[in-house]
Amino acid sequence: MCVISEEAINQFEALMEQVDEALITTFKNIHQGCPRDTYVRFLTAREGNVSKAHAMLVDSLTWRVQNEIDDILAKPIVPTELYRAIRDSQLIGMPGYTREGLPVFAFGAGLSTFDKASVHYYVQSHIQINEYRDRVILPAATKKYGKHISKSLKVLDMTGLKLSALNQIKLLTIISSIDDLNYPEKVVAYYIVNAPYIFSACWKIVKPLLQERTRKKVQVLSGYGQDDLLKIMDYSSLPHFCRREGSGSSRYSGSSNENCYSLDHPFHQQHYDYIKQQALLRRPVRPVKQGSVHVDFPDAVTEGTEFVQTLASEFQKFGKQNGLAQSLDDLNIDDHLA
């Protein structure tokens, strides 16, 4: 594990004092009053190399300015029916907190279809959740728990995972790159639950290929993971798909209020209301226009994309060995859906 020295942090801080004012302004939205934490995160992502971490952060700040990321929480996806369709096909939610105060995010990796909107809408939604987490959820958690909280954990539900998941490889690679380059070290652990045989078989091959820093964050739990997760969070914070035995999860489990993926869940209601309120504050006269926010997609190979692509490659090999897979040439995601 890379140990970040005080000297490295001080050098990083001195370099940041020389950047343009526009970058300093967006930097404040990142660090939320604690720049030291941001320095440590970016240094960790670059193995303690100050010059590389500085270049990474400047590139990220430039990306934010060029793509108006500071304003993205004032750009709701409308109409509501479209946003609901996105929530039903990009399964993510926040069911609660760990006992240490870390927000718990759930992701339906196996059942997400990403087939109800364009890539740009899904990227916009993902970034909005990232920004809402960093600018609203984490500061509120810091205040509630009386200590600085700047990270979260994720529970990935593999229920329903099939070889057809390779259809989403392009979008997942884009999202992984955005996270790696602009939101590094924001997740302390990834807990994988309801893993079918195909994932378990591929994971055994992929795990040794990952960087140690990434490998240590990923834990594949037995079954639906309830027993292990209850060691770090209360039952009320468990994702709905970890609350019952048997067949694992379904896209809808119980009421909409219990299903953390649903737009009717309190987290998504608060998140969506916040964005609509910010839009009114910024543009009180003009109606909100329909249309996705187009964000520049990174083309660099990052640690996250390497993980996604390596796992996808092993999926394909597994399928071919068992006579199950199509060629990747036949698998693609439609960039032009409305």
Secondary structure, DSSP 8 states (H G I E B T S, - for coil): -----HHHHHHHHHHHTTS-HHHHHHHHHHHTT-HHHHHHHHHHHTTT-HHHHHHHHHHHHHHHHHTTGGGGGG---SSHHHHHHHHHHS-EEEEEEBTTS-EEEEEETTT----SS-HHHHHHHHHHHHHHIIIIIHHHHHHHHTS----EEEEEE-TT--GGGGGGHHHHHHHHHHHHHHSTT-EEEEEEES--HHHHHHHHHHGGGS-HHHHTTEEE-STT-HHHHTTTB-GGGS-GGGS--SS---SS-SSTTT-TTSTTSHHHHHHHHHHHHHHHHH-SSS----S--------S--HHHHHHHHHHHHHHHHHHHTT----GGG----TT--
